[in-house]
Amino acid sequence: MSAPVHLVLLSHSARAAAGVAELAGQVAGDPRRVHAVGGTADGGLGTSVDALDEACREALAAGADVAVLVDLGSAVLTARAWLAELEGDEPARVRLVDAPFLEGAVAAAVTAATGAGLDGVVAQAELARGMRKL
């Protein structure tokens, strides 16, 4: 049996991260698996490696694997910097996902709620990149 998967949503805006987390968690029926990380410590726009670390380590400590979705390019740099610091079995338990922020988060949250493992959650989130709206 695979570990549960939690999502960490890293955005430059605390409000954007919270809004996407709220939507993804409600659609999936399990908001406890979706963690919003956004903005800087002083409330400005930006990303915080410390806030990302706290959210991811909380999920890892609970026994979950972690899918990290980011909103903009520089958030990728923050996530990659944090991932480079992982040790032991942690790198295998965390994945940076190349997916659209909103659609990918919803797809990932719904898939995680079915009990799918990290590979399945990441795959479904990445499929959202090609989702047509019309």
Buried (B, 14 or more C-beta within 10 A) or exposed (E): EEBBBBBBBBBBBBEBBBBBBEBBBEBBEBBEBBBBBBBBEEEEEBBBBEBBBEBBEBBBEEEBBBBBBBBBEEBBEBBEEBBEEBEEEBEEBBBBBEBBBBBBBBBBBBBBBEEBBBEBBBBBBBBBEEEEEE
